[in-house]
Amino acid sequence: MARRIVVPLVRDLVGTALYQTGLTRPARVGHDRLTIVTFHRVLPPEVLQDYPIGEIAVSTDELAWFVDLFAREYTAGTLSELHRRFEAGERPKKPFLAITFDDGQLDNFRYARPLLEAAGLRASFFVPLDAIDGNQPLWHDRLGYAADRLWRQDEAAARSLLGELGPVPADRHAALMIALERTKALAPERRLDFVAKVEARLGQAPRPEWDGMMSWDQLRELAEAGHEIGSHSLSHAILPLLDDAQLGRELKGSKDRLESELSKSCEAFCYPNGDADSRVIEATHRAGYRRAVTTAWGINPPGADPLRLVRCDLQGQHSRTLFGRLSPSRLAFRLSPYFSGPRP
């Protein structure tokens, strides 16, 4: 109990001191760096409280706060535009910050787009094409919705199923998060079979009515408005687990399809789950991408490998003080060299 109070309090005090002395101010920390931030889902507060994987979501209020800060403190925009300018040697007074959204969720179009455009900002949206085509949830959402509801209805059944992957903790949310990580390690067919098994035990695929993927028409609207649409593969596969032929289809097939549908060049790729070994990176290069982002935490120096760009995944809870207030100094600390990785 004491640690849950003392550790955040110390971070608040250290973050405030560093910010007030200027050591973590964006103009200083980001001057010779390309910062790339990541978001996934953007949901109204009343919806977010029912979303089972809150770790990859921000509320609309939180995103509005982030966007306002980005507009004031940074030269913010799409990944490809800012990366080109950064590599060309441009260093504006307000440092570069690229805004990215992963997974192509409908809530990005419905809630993130208006906030961005009201602030005069544009972002990069990485989309998995099979899910766009079928308006189907990604596997992690399917598992999240099904396992969470099954646990509430029949905890013993949920424990039994999730236990097939390994020991199950007592806490429902902790059990779900561990199951998601374990499921990522399965071969693609086994992963989908396991998700379907949980859905079958529940008797349905419990997708909330507010859930959905962006449509092609919505992606075209985003592109016409100046946002970047990048590839997140065809099926959101864990790429190192694929053979060479499958890997080629996921990379080149998604690029070709995006360029055909949007009549724009697709230069940027986002590795699903951030997983990319040397074979995947070489295949990404052969497919014709000029830049690709991982989920590794960090800020990019000049000359960083354009196919291994690091990002900072942002969550509202990690930008709040011990007392729950969204804090510029807390965020600045997380986007500084003094912060070594994504932990609470």
N, C-alpha and C positions, 0 to 999 in steps of 0.2 A: 504493500500500500504506500509506504513512504517513498519507495523508488519511483512509483508512478507520478508522484508529485515533485520530488526533488530533481529528477533528470530533466523533465520538460522545463521546470523553473530555471535550472542552470542554463539550458539552451536558450531560453528567452533572454536571460541576462547577458549571456555572451553575444547572442545575435544582435541585441540592442546596442551593446557597447561597440561592436565591430561596425555596425551601420552608422552610428553617430560619429565615429572617427573617420568614416569614409572608406574603410578598408573593404567593405562588401557592396558599396554603391555600384550600380550597373555600369556607369561611365568609367569606373576604374577597373572593375573585374572583367567586363566584357569588351574592353577597348580593342584588344588584339585577338579576340576569340569569336567564334560563331556559336551562339547558344541556340539549341533546338529544344523546344518543349513539346511534350506529348500529352494529349488527352484522348479518351476513348468515348465513353457515354456522357451525355449532358442531359440531366433529367430535372424536372421540377421537384422541389423538396418533398412533396407528398408522394411522389412516385419513387423517388430515390430511396426512401425508407423501406420500400417493399422490394427493391431490387436485390437479389441474393449475393451479387458480387460487387459490393459497394467500393471495393478497392480500385476498380477501374472506371469509376464514375465521379463526376462533380455535379453539384446542383447548378441550376441556372443562375442563382444569385452568386455562387462562387465564381462561375465563369465570367459573369459581368465584372466582378472585382478584378480578376486576372486581366481581362481585356483592357479595362481602364488603366491599370498599371502599365501594361505593355505599351499602350498608346502614348503614355506620358514619358516613360523612361527609356524606350528602345526604338530603333528603326525596325519595325516588325513587319513580317510578310511571309510569302511562300518560301518553301525550302529551295527550289531550283533558282529562283530569282536572287535570293540573298546569297546563296552559295556561289553563284557566278560572280556577283559583285565582290564578295569577300575574297575569293581566289584571285580576282583581278587587282587586289590591293586596296580597294576602297575601305576607308575607316571613318565612318561618320561620327560626329560628336556623341550622338545617341547610338550605342552599339547595336549590332545586328542581332535579331532574335527571330528565328523561324518558328512558326506555329504549325503543328501537325496534329491531325486527328486520325486514329486508326479504326478500321473495321467497317466503315460505310453505313453506320447506323442512321435510321431515319431521324432520330433526335438531333443528330448533327445538323441536318438541314432545317429542321423545325425550330431549334432553339439556338444553336451556335451561330448559324449564318446571320440572323438579324443582329445579334450582339456585335459580331465582327464588323459588319458593314456599317452599323451605326457609328462605330469608332473609326471608320475609314481603313480598316485592316482586311487583309486577305490571308488565307491559310491553305495548307496542303492537306488533302483528304485521301487517305490510302484505302482502297476498296478491294475486297475479295469478290471476284466476278461471278462465281457460281451462286453465291448467296444473293447477289444483286439480281441475277437472272430469275431466281426462284422465289425471291423475297422470303428466304428461309433463315432462321437464326443460326448463328455459328455454333459449332459443337459445344463450346464452353458455356454459352447461354442455355442451350438445350439441357445440358447436364445440370447447370445451376438451377434452372426452373424446376426440373423434374425431381432432383434429389432434395431440394429444399422443401417442396410440397410433400413428397413422400415421407420425409422425416417428421413433418408436422402431423401427418395422418397416421403413420405407422412407423414409429421409431425403430422397432425391432427389425422390420423389413429393410429399412434404409441402412441400418447398421450392417445387416447381413450382406447386402449388395456392395456397399462401399468397402466392406471388410475383405472382399475378394481381391482388392488392390493392396491391402496391408492393414495394420492395426488402426482402429478408429478411435479418436479422442471422444471425450464425453460431450464437449460443446458442439452444437449443431453447425455453427458457422465454421469453426475450426476444422471439423470433419469434412465439410464441403471444400474448403480451400486446399486441404491436403489431398483430397480425391482429385481435384482439378490438376494439381501438379503431377500426381501419379499417372493420370490419364494421358497427359502430354507425352509421356515416355513410351506409350504403346504405339505399335505400328498403326498406320492410318485405318486399315480395315478393322482391327481389333478395337481401336478407339471408338469408331462409330458404332460397332456392335455393342460395346459396353453402354454407350449413351442410350441406344435403342432399348437395351435390356432394362435400364432404369425406367424409361418412359413406359415400357410395356408393363412393368410391375405396378406402376401407378395407374395404368389403364388409359392414359392419354398423354399427349405432348402439351403440357400446360403453358402455352405461350400467352402472356398478358395481352390484352387488346391494344395497349399503347405501343407494343413492341413492333418493330419492322425495320427493313432495310431501305436505303434510298433507291429510287427508281432511276432508270436511264435518263428520263426527262429531267429529273431533279439534278442529276450529275451534269447534264448539259447546261442547265441554268447556272450551276456553280461555276462551271468552266467559262461561260459567257460573261459572268460577273467578275472574272479575274482571279478566281481561286484555282489552285492546281489540283488535278486529279491524278494521283499516282497509283501504281499497282501494289496490291497486297496479296498477290498470287491469284490463282483461279479458285482453289478450294480451302485456302487458309491452312495449308498443310505445313507440318514441321519438316522443313526442306531437307535437313541432313538425313532424314529417315527414308528419303525417296531414292529410287534408282535413277540413272542418268536420263533415261527417256522421260520418266515422270517429271524430273526436275526441269528438263527443257520445256515441257508443255506448260508447267506452272509459270515459268519465267517469260518465255517468248510468246506463248499463247496469250497470256494476260496483257502483255504490252501491245501486241498486234490488235487485239480486240478493243482495247481502250482507244487506240489511235483511230481505228475504223469507226467506232461509235461516236467519238467526240470530235473527230477531224482536227486533232491537235497532237503534237508530239508528246510521248510519254517518256520522260527522262528519269523519273525517280521511282525507287522501289523500297518497300518496307518489308523486312524479313518477318514472317509470322512468328510470334513469340520471341523475336529477336535472335532466333537460332540460325547461325551461318558459319559453317566451317570453311576451310580453304577451297574445297571442291565447289561449294555453293557460291562462294564469292567469285570464283573463276567463271562459273556458269552465268552469273549475273552480268559479268563483264561481256561475255560472248553474246548475251541476249541484247546488248545495246544500251543498257542503262548507264547513265553518267554519274549517278549518285545513289546511295542506298543507306538506309538508317537501321540501326540496331536498337536494342533496349538497354544496352550498357550505359551506365550513368556517367555523365561528364560533359565538358564543354570543349569544342573543337579548336585546336590551334591552327595556325597557317600550315598548309602542307599536309593536313590530316588526310588519310586514305579516303577518297570520296565514296568508296563502297563499304566503309566501316565507320560511318559517322555515328557519334554517340549522342544521346538525348537525355533530357531530364523529364521524367514522368511526374506530372503534377497532380496532387490531390488536395482538396480543400482542407482536410483534417491536418495535413502536415504543414500547412501555411498558417495555422492558427496558434495563438498563444495558449498557455495553460488555462487561461480563463475564457477561451473560445473565440477570441477576436482575430479576424484575418489581419495579418501583420506584414507590412512591407519588409521590415527587418528580418522576420522569420523566413520569408521567401528569398530575400537577398542572400541570407546565410546558406540556404540550400543550393542556390545558383552560384556559389563561390568556391574557390579552391579549398576552403576550410571544411567543406562538407565532402565526405568521401564516398557517399553512396546512399541509396534509397532506403532509409530506415526511419521509423517514427521519430 
